[in-house]
Structure formats: structure tokens, C-alpha cells
Amino acid sequence: MAAVTAGSGAGSGAGGSPEATGGSTGGGGWRRPHGPLQRYYGPSTAEAAEAAPDPTDINGPHFDPEVFMTKVRSECPLGQLLAREAALGREIRALDSDMQTLLYENYNKFISATDTIRKMKVDFRHMEAEMDDLAANMAAISASSARVSAALQDRHRRGAQLAGVQALLRKLQALVEVPGRLRRWAGTEPARALRCHARARAVLRHYRHLPSFRAIEDESHAIMADLAQRLRTRLRCETLDPKELTECVEMLLQLEEPPEELSEEFLSQAGARLEAELAALEAELPAADPSGTATTPPPPASDILDFVDRGSSAFVGTLCQLAGSYRTLFGGDAGRLEPFAAALATRYFALLERRLALERGLGDTSLLVRALDRFHRRLRALLELLPAGADAAAALVARAARERVDRYLRALQTFFLGCLGDVRQALAAPRPPGKEGPGLPDLLATLAASVLGQLKAVLAYVQLFTARDVAFASLPYFKGEFCVTAVREGLVVAFVRWLCRTARGFADGPAERGAPAAPPALLLLLSRLCLDYENSTISYILTLTDEQFPPQDSGPAVTPGPALCAEARAAAQRLLDHYVQVQGAAVAQMLRKSVETRDWLGTVEPRNVRAVMKRVVEDITAIDVQVGQLFEEGVRRAQSSDSSRRAFSVYSSSRAPGRYAPSYTPSAPMDTHLLSNIQKLFSERIDIFSPVEFNKVSVLTGIIKISLKTLLECVRLRTLGRFGLQQVQVDGHYLQLYLWRFASDERVVQGLLDEVAASAAHRCLDPVPMEHSVVELICERG
């Protein structure tokens, strides 16, 4: 039974069964080299903690023999039990063999380790003895060191006492030599003499009760008094530069001279030198004319940048150096310095302003900006010492920038007038036969592009004043007021308004001002230019200006764009109205002369249309072509189908000619006037001088109305015979054939021509009209 149990234990469980380890029981038997050691030492702590309690595990900590035997007897047959007994026997024999081999292999090592340990114990005892000897030696050395250190300290004390005696002797020797050194250095090296006296002064004062020290002090004082006298003489010398002046005053202060007197002399000498610098700058400027006559001064010898460089490096640099030296020498006493510096800075600003006034032309704006920038940068050091001058300096830069902007405005105005002169010359230039000059659209495009390009170029130049690398651009004026007041309002808005006023001036009574009347084509072109400004150019210019010169939210108020557009539209409307009046007056003048110079009572029977009527149609056609180059067609009222064939009669279309013909005689004037007045009551009133719209049809309608109204008034003042009435009938029908297509409403032309015919009939002594077929034949032949 014991054999069975042993065989079962060797062949079952996680660690001992061949099945679990992948071995076999056949052949040479199952052998696991490290099995015995593992069974001897047992499982590791981690494995024991992770494994679940198994009472049948023969290698486990919870193994229970009774449970294991019960399980083996119930599960394994007799053959398997015998096989496990044989395997267990083989495993036991293999384990015994491994144990013997392990013992034989490590026996010599165990013996060697024992010998080594024994030798180490002997060596350790020897080391302890040596350490005891070493400790005894160290104690002896420490005692010797203490004795040596005490001796060295005693020697050091004696050396220090000796050094102190030697130093005292050297100091006494130096004090004895002070007068000689002072006398030797006072003439050649006064600063060295002052340092020597400063070192000896406290000692001499402390021991002055001793006669020998008092004698040395008195002699030193006499030498220093003589040095002070020589320094004061030197201080009054006019050739001292700022550094020498500062050194001289500093040495006098070290000699305990009165600071009040020295400050006055310092400012006096500094003022003389600065006055010389200002005189040198003023010598470069032309002398002021006391008589006030308007003479052109000669151009300056150097540019503004050179002038500012010389002023900054010479005057401003010297003033800053002297002011800094004054603060260093006399501390916070600025009661005299600030008025002194303010007066000189004011004179310098005045000279610079005079020099800036000589920049009459536009020149190079970048050069002016660089000069102002350098002036402002160099002045910062002075403004730290003289804060009151900051406002004056900023105002000077602002005035220079504003003056340059004003010059640009005048240059833009001059440029626009020059462009207008070129346009007028192009319009008035004679054209050889077969060659046509530039049309109105080309002239308009050239004028608009030139003016806009020049304005953009001016804005680019002015933008240099607000560049990021310019020091004075950070001033509040250039961040707000300059952008709005100077550039937007003073340059852009002012130029647009001036342009509109200038253009409108060609229509506002030029003859009254003694100026030659503008050609009609120029009026038309300027009207279109102002209209384009109202439609797009003004908004583009203002947007561009606001992008380049952004206004501040809390800055001054700006002119709104719609207000400028309204001014431009008003100028365009006035120019177009004047164009209509001028062209209408020209056509009306021909009609007036043709009526006034003809004998309407003695004229012959009409055989043709008068030449003046043909000229009127030609002129109206030319005006139609001219206006069509710049303005759109416009809207016409629907024409009737027989507009060109309408019968032009001396009677109104509302009455029958045969019925009322007898009343057109001198014996019945009241009936004629009565019928005419009744006709006017029911006819549509025509406004002759009403404002025209911006299109071709409206413009031509206005010209036709003026022309025919003039013809009507001239006919009313004449007395006509039968053939005179018939000539008016022929001329009116000819005008009707051609003029209706130019008007916005054919009824306007018909109504006015009806009134002309009615007035001619009223003024006719023998009102016998011509047959309509004959009138048509004459007009077609003409």
C-alpha cells in the first residue's frame, strides 16, 4: 500500500505527473533535473499565492494524503497504480544520483571557502593592530600641529603690528610730502592734485591741533587757493568745450567754491557756446526782409536733412550735454536750467521753422520726413531734461506736415487746371480733313485717370508721415488729427469740393467774371466727370483714404460721403443745364437772325426750305452725336405711327381750317385771339427751362424747346404776308420731319410748332395757307 501511495504521489499533481510536464514513462524513464530542488524548497511565494488550494496536489502546501489516496483508489486502475509505483522508484533513484553529483562537485569549493574565511580573520586582526598604531601616530601629529599653529599665530600678530607701524610711517611720510605733491601737480595735473588733497584733508583736519600737521594744512590750503584762482581764470576762457567746462566747474566744486556763483558762470559760458552754434545755423538762412516786400529768397545752400543733422549734432547735442552736466554738478537745482534751455530751444525751433519755410516746392517728401524724424529723435534727450519743450517740438513737426499737405493740395489744383487746359486745347485744335482727334470719351478717361492717379500718388507721399518707422508718427496728432483734419478733410475732401466748384464755375456766369466762355463740349465733359465722381469715384477715394489714414473713434467729425456726392451731383446738374442753355441759345440765335433779317411782307412764294432750317437740323444732329458719346440714350415716349407724316398746319388740330379761315383777317382780330387763348387753356403747358436729366434724350429735348420757343417769340414780333405765312408753314413742317426723333416726347415738338404756326397766322395780313401736299413736296425736295 505504501508503494502504491508513493507511486501515486510521484505521478500525480501539477508538479509530478508526466502528463503535466509533457514527459513519458517509457524508454529510459522520466527525468526532470530541477524537480528535486523545487520539491525541496517548495513553490515560490507568488506561485503559492496565485494557486488555488488543492488537497490532491502532492507538491502543494495544502496536500492531504487521505484525500489523495481516496482519489487515487477511486480513479486509477491497478495497472496505472503499478506504473506510477515504477516511475516513482526511478525518480527516487535519479534524485539520489543528482544529490550525490551535486555534493561531489561542490565539496572542494566548500573546503576552499572555509580556508579563505580563516585567512581573512587573521588578516583582519593584523589590520586592527595597524589601525591602532596609525591612530596613535595621528594623535602625536595633531599635538605637534597645535604647537606649530600657536607659533605661527604669534608670528602673524607680530608681523601685523610691524606692518601697522610701517603703514603709519608711510602715511606720515605721505602727509609730509602732500604740499610738495600739490605744488608739483597743481599746474600740470589739477585733477590729480585734487585727489591727493581730498585724501589728506580729513587727516589734516583731525590732527590740526598738532603744530606739524597745522603747518602742512596751511601750506596745502594756500596751494589749493592758488589752484582755484587759476581754475576760475580758465573758466572764463571762451575756447572751452563742454567737457572741459564741466571738468573745470567740477574741480571748483571739489575746492568748495560757492555753487551759486559756479552755476551762473557755467550757464554763462554754456550760453555763449550755444549762441555760437545758433549763429552758425542762422548764417545758412537768408536774411529776413524788414521791408516786407515779396521777394523770392535764394535757395538754401544745403537740403533740410543736412540742416537738421548739423543742428542736432551741434546745438542739440551740446545743449543736452551741458544740461546733463549741470544736473550732475548741481543736483536737482533746475530753477535756472529750465528757463535757460527753454529760451535757447525756442530760438532753435524758430530757425528750423524758417528753414522749413524755404521748402516751397514739393521736392522729396521722404527727405523732409527723415529730417523731421531725425529732429524728433535727437530732441528726445533734451525733452527729458526740458519737458516743457515737448509741445513746441510736436507743434513744429505738425505744422511742417500740415504745410506739406497744403502744398500737395495746391499742386493737385494746379495739376487739374493743367489737365483742363490740355482738354480745352484738344477740343479747340483744328482737325485736318480726314483726321479726327480724340473723342470726348477718350478725353474724359484721360482726365479722370490722370487726376485720380495724381491724387493716389499724393496720398502715398503723405503716408510717409505716418509710417511705422517714423518716431513722431506715435504722437497723438498724427494718430488722429493729422489723418482726419489734415489729410481726409484738408486734402481729399477739400480737393473734391474745389474740383466741383471749379467745374461749376464754368457754368456760373463766366462772362460776368471777364473770363472767356467755355466750349460746350467742355461743359458736357465736366458734367459727366462730376457725375462719375458722384457715382463711384468719391466713395473709392474716401475708402482709400480711410484705409491709409484710419480715423480714431473719438477724433474730429468727418464729412460724410453722401454730402460730397450731393455736391458733385449738383455741379454736374448745373453744368448740364448750362450746356443745354448754351447749345439752345446758339441754335436760337440762328433762328432769331433768320427771322429778324427777312422781309416777311414782301417775300415771294416759297419754293424751298430755308437754309437756316437745314443748318438747325444739322446742328441738332451733331449735338445728338456729341451728347451720345458721354450719356446714355434715355427713355422716349412711344411715338405715333405717323409722326414724320403729320400735317403741319397754321391752324390747331382741334378746328377745321375751312370753317375758321375767314376769321384770320385784320377785320376780326378779337375772334382770332379768343380762339388762340381757348386753345392754350386745353393744351399741355411746356416748361422750357426745366432741369434736364442725365441722358441724351432729355438734353436734346431741352435744346429743342429753347430753340423753338425762341422761334415762336420772334415770329410773334413780326408782321407777315401770305407768302411769309406759307414760308413759315414749310419751315415748320421741315423741322417737324426731323426734330421729333430727337425729343423725348413728339408732342413737345408738335405743340411748339403749332404755336409758331398759330402765331404766324395771327400776325399774317392775308392768312391763306399752302396745300399740305405742296408743303410735303417742297420739304422732300429740300
MARMIZA-752685 format. One record per residue (C-alpha): x, y, z. Coordinates in steps of 0.2 Angstrom, whole numbers, padded with zeros to 4 digits, always signed. Last residue first. Example, Ala and Ser with C-alpha at 12.3 -4.5 7.8 and 13.67 -1.06 7.14 Angstrom:
2
+0068-0005+0036;+0062-0022+0039;
This chain:
782
-0177+0601-0499;-0186+0590-0512;-0195+0581-0498;-0199+0598-0489;-0206+0606-0506;-0216+0590-0509;-0223+0589-0492;-0228+0608-0492;-0237+0605-0509;-0247+0591-0502;-0252+0601-0487;-0259+0615-0498;-0252+0632-0493;-0261+0643-0480;-0270+0659-0484;-0268+0671-0469;-0268+0688-0478;-0262+0701-0465;-0252+0687-0455;-0248+0690-0437;-0261+0679-0430;-0257+0666-0444;-0238+0667-0439;-0243+0665-0420;-0254+0650-0424;-0239+0642-0434;-0227+0645-0420;-0239+0638-0408;-0242+0623-0418;-0223+0621-0419;-0222+0622-0400;-0235+0609-0398;-0228+0597-0411;-0211+0597-0404;-0217+0594-0386;-0230+0581-0393;-0215+0571-0400;-0210+0566-0382;-0192+0563-0378;-0186+0573-0392;-0173+0569-0405;-0185+0559-0417;-0197+0574-0417;-0184+0585-0424;-0183+0579-0442;-0200+0579-0451;-0206+0593-0439;-0192+0604-0443;-0197+0603-0462;-0215+0605-0457;-0211+0621-0448;-0200+0628-0462;-0214+0625-0475;-0228+0633-0464;-0216+0648-0460;-0214+0650-0479;-0233+0649-0481;-0235+0663-0468;-0222+0674-0477;-0231+0670-0494;-0247+0677-0487;-0239+0692-0479;-0231+0693-0461;-0230+0705-0447;-0216+0701-0435;-0215+0701-0416;-0224+0685-0413;-0212+0676-0425;-0198+0680-0414;-0206+0673-0399;-0210+0657-0408;-0193+0655-0415;-0186+0657-0397;-0198+0644-0390;-0192+0633-0404;-0174+0634-0400;-0176+0633-0381;-0188+0618-0383;-0176+0609-0395;-0161+0612-0383;-0171+0604-0368;-0177+0589-0378;-0159+0586-0384;-0153+0585-0366;-0168+0574-0360;-0165+0562-0374;-0146+0561-0371;-0147+0556-0353;-0143+0564-0336;-0160+0573-0334;-0163+0591-0338;-0169+0604-0326;-0184+0614-0333;-0181+0629-0344;-0195+0627-0357;-0209+0621-0346;-0222+0616-0359;-0240+0618-0353;-0252+0605-0360;-0266+0612-0372;-0284+0615-0366;-0282+0633-0360;-0270+0637-0374;-0283+0633-0387;-0296+0645-0378;-0282+0658-0379;-0280+0656-0398;-0298+0655-0401;-0301+0672-0392;-0286+0680-0401;-0293+0675-0418;-0310+0682-0414;-0304+0698-0407;-0293+0701-0423;-0308+0701-0435;-0305+0714-0448;-0287+0710-0449;-0291+0693-0456;-0289+0676-0449;-0308+0675-0446;-0311+0669-0464;-0301+0653-0461;-0311+0647-0447;-0323+0635-0455;-0311+0630-0469;-0297+0626-0457;-0307+0615-0446;-0303+0616-0428;-0295+0605-0415;-0279+0602-0425;-0274+0620-0422;-0272+0630-0438;-0256+0635-0447;-0255+0617-0452;-0241+0604-0450;-0248+0588-0457;-0240+0573-0448;-0230+0562-0459;-0215+0560-0448;-0225+0556-0433;-0237+0545-0442;-0236+0529-0432;-0236+0538-0415;-0220+0538-0405;-0219+0529-0388;-0212+0541-0375;-0193+0541-0375;-0182+0534-0362;-0163+0538-0360;-0149+0536-0373;-0135+0535-0361;-0123+0550-0359;-0105+0553-0364;-0103+0550-0383;-0122+0552-0385;-0120+0570-0381;-0109+0573-0395;-0119+0563-0408;-0135+0572-0403;-0126+0589-0403;-0121+0585-0421;-0139+0580-0426;-0146+0596-0418;-0133+0606-0428;-0138+0598-0444;-0156+0601-0441;-0153+0619-0437;-0142+0621-0453;-0157+0614-0463;-0168+0626-0455;-0156+0640-0459;-0155+0635-0477;-0174+0640-0480;-0184+0626-0486;-0189+0628-0505;-0201+0636-0517;-0209+0648-0506;-0220+0662-0514;-0210+0678-0513;-0207+0688-0498;-0213+0706-0497;-0222+0705-0480;-0210+0693-0472;-0195+0704-0476;-0181+0693-0468;-0167+0699-0456;-0177+0697-0440;-0182+0679-0443;-0166+0672-0449;-0157+0681-0435;-0168+0674-0422;-0167+0656-0429;-0148+0657-0429;-0148+0664-0411;-0160+0650-0406;-0147+0637-0411;-0133+0645-0401;-0145+0649-0387;-0150+0630-0386;-0132+0625-0386;-0128+0637-0372;-0144+0633-0362;-0142+0615-0364;-0124+0616-0358;-0129+0627-0344;-0141+0613-0338;-0128+0600-0340;-0116+0611-0330;-0128+0614-0316;-0133+0596-0315;-0115+0590-0314;-0111+0603-0300;-0127+0597-0290;-0121+0579-0292;-0104+0583-0286;-0111+0592-0271;-0123+0578-0267;-0109+0566-0268;-0099+0576-0256;-0113+0575-0244;-0116+0557-0247;-0098+0553-0242;-0099+0560-0225;-0088+0575-0220;-0078+0569-0204;-0080+0574-0186;-0065+0575-0175;-0057+0560-0167;-0065+0549-0153;-0066+0534-0165;-0049+0537-0172;-0048+0539-0191;-0038+0527-0202;-0026+0535-0214;-0022+0523-0227;-0038+0513-0226;-0048+0529-0223;-0040+0537-0238;-0044+0523-0250;-0062+0522-0244;-0064+0541-0246;-0056+0540-0264;-0067+0525-0269;-0083+0533-0262;-0079+0549-0272;-0075+0540-0288;-0091+0529-0289;-0107+0538-0294;-0104+0556-0288;-0087+0556-0296;-0094+0549-0312;-0107+0563-0312;-0094+0576-0309;-0084+0569-0324;-0100+0569-0335;-0104+0587-0331;-0086+0591-0334;-0087+0583-0352;-0103+0592-0356;-0096+0609-0351;-0080+0605-0360;-0090+0601-0376;-0100+0617-0374;-0084+0627-0376;-0081+0638-0360;-0084+0656-0361;-0069+0668-0359;-0067+0675-0342;-0072+0693-0338;-0081+0687-0322;-0098+0691-0329;-0094+0681-0344;-0091+0666-0334;-0108+0667-0326;-0109+0651-0316;-0107+0637-0329;-0088+0637-0330;-0088+0639-0311;-0097+0623-0309;-0081+0614-0314;-0070+0624-0302;-0083+0622-0288;-0083+0603-0291;-0065+0602-0291;-0063+0613-0276;-0075+0601-0266;-0065+0586-0272;-0049+0594-0267;-0055+0600-0250;-0062+0582-0246;-0045+0574-0251;-0033+0587-0244;-0039+0596-0228;-0053+0584-0224;-0045+0567-0226;-0027+0573-0225;-0026+0587-0212;-0041+0585-0202;-0044+0567-0202;-0026+0558-0203;-0017+0573-0195;-0030+0575-0181;-0029+0557-0175;-0014+0546-0174;-0003+0560-0181;-0008+0572-0168;-0007+0560-0154;+0012+0557-0157;+0017+0540-0162;+0021+0546-0180;+0035+0556-0172;+0047+0542-0172;+0045+0536-0190;+0047+0518-0193;+0029+0514-0193;+0025+0526-0207;+0013+0540-0203;+0022+0555-0211;+0026+0544-0226;+0008+0542-0230;+0008+0560-0237;+0018+0553-0252;+0006+0539-0255;-0008+0550-0253;+0000+0562-0266;+0002+0547-0278;-0016+0542-0276;-0022+0560-0280;-0011+0560-0296;-0018+0544-0302;-0036+0550-0299;-0032+0566-0308;-0024+0557-0323;-0037+0544-0324;-0051+0556-0324;-0043+0567-0337;-0038+0553-0348;-0055+0544-0347;-0064+0561-0351;-0053+0564-0366;-0055+0547-0373;-0074+0548-0370;-0075+0565-0378;-0066+0559-0394;-0048+0561-0398;-0045+0570-0414;-0052+0565-0431;-0042+0565-0447;-0050+0565-0464;-0048+0584-0467;-0036+0591-0454;-0043+0595-0437;-0040+0611-0429;-0037+0611-0410;-0051+0618-0400;-0056+0602-0391;-0038+0596-0388;-0033+0614-0382;-0048+0613-0370;-0043+0596-0364;-0025+0601-0361;-0030+0616-0352;-0042+0605-0341;-0027+0594-0337;-0017+0610-0332;-0031+0615-0321;-0031+0598-0313;-0012+0599-0310;-0013+0616-0302;-0027+0610-0290;-0017+0595-0286;-0001+0605-0283;-0011+0617-0272;-0017+0602-0261;+0001+0595-0261;+0006+0612-0254;-0007+0611-0241;-0001+0593-0236;+0017+0600-0235;+0011+0614-0223;+0002+0602-0212;+0017+0591-0210;+0028+0606-0206;+0015+0612-0194;+0014+0595-0185;+0033+0594-0183;+0033+0612-0176;+0019+0608-0164;+0027+0592-0158;+0043+0602-0154;+0033+0616-0145;+0023+0603-0135;+0039+0594-0130;+0048+0609-0124;+0040+0610-0107;+0048+0593-0103;+0066+0600-0103;+0078+0587-0097;+0069+0573-0104;+0064+0584-0119;+0083+0586-0122;+0086+0568-0124;+0070+0566-0135;+0076+0580-0147;+0088+0569-0157;+0073+0558-0161;+0062+0572-0166;+0075+0581-0177;+0079+0564-0185;+0061+0561-0189;+0058+0579-0195;+0073+0576-0207;+0068+0559-0212;+0050+0566-0216;+0058+0580-0226;+0069+0569-0236;+0054+0557-0239;+0044+0571-0246;+0057+0575-0260;+0053+0591-0268;+0036+0599-0266;+0042+0616-0268;+0042+0630-0256;+0054+0621-0244;+0061+0638-0238;+0048+0639-0224;+0056+0623-0217;+0072+0634-0214;+0062+0647-0205;+0054+0634-0194;+0071+0627-0190;+0077+0644-0185;+0062+0647-0174;+0064+0630-0166;+0082+0634-0162;+0077+0651-0154;+0064+0642-0144;+0077+0629-0138;+0088+0643-0132;+0075+0651-0122;+0069+0634-0115;+0087+0629-0110;+0090+0645-0100;+0072+0645-0092;+0075+0626-0087;+0092+0627-0081;+0090+0641-0068;+0077+0633-0057;+0083+0616-0061;+0093+0613-0045;+0091+0594-0044;+0109+0591-0042;+0122+0605-0046;+0136+0595-0055;+0126+0581-0062;+0111+0592-0067;+0123+0604-0075;+0132+0591-0084;+0116+0584-0091;+0111+0601-0097;+0128+0604-0105;+0127+0588-0114;+0109+0590-0120;+0113+0608-0126;+0129+0602-0135;+0120+0588-0144;+0105+0600-0148;+0117+0613-0155;+0130+0603-0164;+0123+0586-0168;+0105+0591-0170;+0108+0607-0179;+0120+0600-0191;+0109+0585-0194;+0094+0596-0196;+0102+0607-0209;+0109+0592-0218;+0091+0585-0219;+0084+0601-0225;+0095+0602-0240;+0110+0613-0242;+0114+0630-0249;+0096+0636-0247;+0088+0643-0262;+0088+0662-0264;+0073+0671-0257;+0059+0677-0268;+0055+0695-0265;+0038+0700-0258;+0042+0716-0250;+0041+0715-0231;+0053+0730-0228;+0062+0720-0215;+0067+0706-0227;+0074+0692-0216;+0092+0687-0220;+0094+0671-0230;+0097+0655-0219;+0114+0647-0218;+0121+0660-0206;+0107+0656-0194;+0114+0639-0191;+0131+0646-0187;+0123+0659-0176;+0114+0645-0167;+0130+0636-0163;+0139+0652-0157;+0124+0656-0146;+0127+0638-0139;+0145+0642-0134;+0140+0659-0126;+0126+0651-0116;+0137+0637-0110;+0149+0650-0103;+0135+0660-0095;+0127+0644-0088;+0143+0638-0080;+0146+0656-0073;+0129+0656-0065;+0131+0639-0058;+0148+0642-0051;+0142+0658-0042;+0128+0648-0034;+0139+0633-0030;+0151+0643-0019;+0169+0636-0021;+0172+0620-0010;+0188+0615-0019;+0178+0600-0025;+0166+0612-0033;+0180+0621-0042;+0186+0604-0049;+0168+0600-0055;+0167+0618-0063;+0183+0615-0073;+0178+0597-0078;+0162+0603-0084;+0169+0617-0095;+0182+0605-0102;+0169+0593-0107;+0158+0607-0114;+0172+0614-0125;+0182+0628-0118;+0188+0641-0130;+0178+0656-0122;+0190+0657-0107;+0181+0662-0091;+0183+0645-0083;+0202+0646-0085;+0203+0661-0074;+0192+0652-0062;+0203+0637-0062;+0219+0648-0060;+0211+0656-0044;+0206+0638-0038;+0224+0632-0040;+0230+0647-0030;+0218+0643-0016;+0223+0624-0017;+0242+0629-0014;+0237+0640+0001;+0226+0627+0008;+0241+0614+0007;+0253+0626+0016;+0240+0629+0030;+0237+0610+0032;+0256+0605+0032;+0258+0619+0046;+0244+0613+0056;+0250+0595+0055;+0267+0600+0062;+0259+0611+0076;+0247+0597+0082;+0229+0603+0084;+0227+0601+0066;+0226+0582+0069;+0208+0578+0063;+0209+0592+0050;+0225+0585+0042;+0218+0568+0042;+0202+0573+0033;+0211+0584+0020;+0224+0571+0015;+0214+0560+0003;+0205+0576-0004;+0222+0584-0007;+0228+0570-0017;+0213+0569-0027;+0213+0587-0030;+0231+0587-0036;+0227+0573-0048;+0213+0583-0055;+0225+0598-0056;+0238+0589-0067;+0250+0602-0074;+0250+0617-0063;+0243+0610-0047;+0253+0593-0049;+0270+0599-0042;+0264+0611-0029;+0251+0598-0023;+0265+0585-0022;+0276+0596-0012;+0262+0600+0000;+0257+0582+0002;+0275+0575+0006;+0274+0577+0025;+0257+0568+0024;+0264+0554+0013;+0278+0552+0026;+0266+0551+0040;+0255+0539+0030;+0271+0528+0026;+0276+0528+0045;+0258+0523+0049;+0259+0509+0037;+0276+0503+0044;+0269+0503+0061;+0254+0494+0056;+0265+0482+0046;+0275+0478+0062;+0260+0475+0072;+0254+0464+0059;+0270+0454+0058;+0270+0452+0077;+0252+0446+0077;+0257+0434+0062;+0272+0427+0072;+0261+0423+0087;+0249+0415+0076;+0263+0404+0068;+0269+0398+0085;+0251+0393+0090;+0249+0384+0074;+0266+0375+0076;+0261+0369+0094;+0244+0364+0088;+0252+0354+0073;+0263+0345+0085;+0248+0339+0095;+0239+0334+0080;+0254+0324+0074;+0255+0314+0090;+0237+0310+0089;+0239+0304+0071;+0253+0292+0076;+0242+0284+0090;+0228+0282+0077;+0240+0274+0065;+0246+0261+0078;+0228+0257+0082;+0225+0255+0064;+0240+0243+0062;+0233+0232+0076;+0216+0231+0068;+0223+0227+0051;+0233+0212+0059;+0216+0205+0066;+0208+0207+0049;+0222+0197+0041;+0219+0183+0053;+0200+0183+0050;+0203+0184+0031;+0214+0168+0032;+0200+0158+0041;+0187+0164+0028;+0198+0158+0014;+0201+0141+0021;+0182+0138+0023;+0179+0144+0006;+0192+0132-0001;+0184+0117+0008;+0166+0122+0002;+0173+0123-0016;+0181+0106-0015;+0165+0098-0010;+0154+0107-0023;+0155+0094-0037;+0155+0079-0026;+0139+0085-0017;+0130+0090-0033;+0134+0073-0040;+0127+0064-0024;+0111+0074-0024;+0109+0071-0043;+0111+0052-0041;+0099+0051-0026;+0086+0061-0036;+0088+0049-0051;+0085+0034-0039;+0069+0042-0032;+0063+0046-0049;+0065+0028-0055;+0056+0022-0040;+0042+0034-0043;+0040+0028-0061;+0039+0010-0055;+0025+0015-0042;+0016+0025-0056;+0016+0010-0067;+0009-0001-0053;-0005+0011-0050;-0009+0013-0068;-0011-0006-0070;-0022-0007-0054;-0035+0006-0060;-0034+0024-0056;-0050+0034-0051;-0057+0028-0034;-0041+0022-0027;-0032+0038-0032;-0045+0050-0026;-0046+0041-0009;-0027+0041-0008;-0026+0060-0011;-0040+0064+0001;-0031+0054+0014;-0014+0061+0010;-0019+0079+0011;-0008+0092+0002;-0012+0110+0006;+0006+0117+0003;+0006+0109-0014;+0019+0096-0021;+0007+0082-0019;-0008+0092-0026;-0023+0082-0020;-0028+0095-0006;-0028+0109-0020;-0029+0127-0013;-0029+0139-0028;-0013+0144-0035;-0009+0164-0036;-0002+0165-0018;+0008+0149-0019;+0015+0155-0036;+0020+0172-0028;+0028+0164-0013;+0038+0152-0023;+0034+0134-0023;+0044+0121-0012;+0062+0122-0007;+0064+0103-0008;+0051+0100-0022;+0060+0113-0032;+0077+0106-0029;+0071+0088-0033;+0062+0094-0049;+0077+0104-0056;+0084+0090-0067;+0067+0082-0073;+0069+0064-0078;+0055+0052-0084;+0061+0035-0088;+0074+0027-0101;+0061+0021-0113;+0043+0023-0107;+0036+0034-0094;+0034+0050-0104;+0036+0069-0102;+0025+0083-0106;+0026+0091-0089;+0008+0088-0084;+0006+0072-0091;+0021+0065-0083;+0014+0069-0066;+0024+0077-0053;+0022+0096-0052;+0004+0098-0056;-0001+0083-0046;+0001+0065-0050;+0015+0053-0054;+0026+0054-0039;+0012+0054-0026;+0004+0039-0034;+0019+0029-0034;+0022+0033-0016;+0005+0028-0012;+0005+0012-0021;+0022+0008-0013;+0015+0011+0004;+0000+0000+0000;
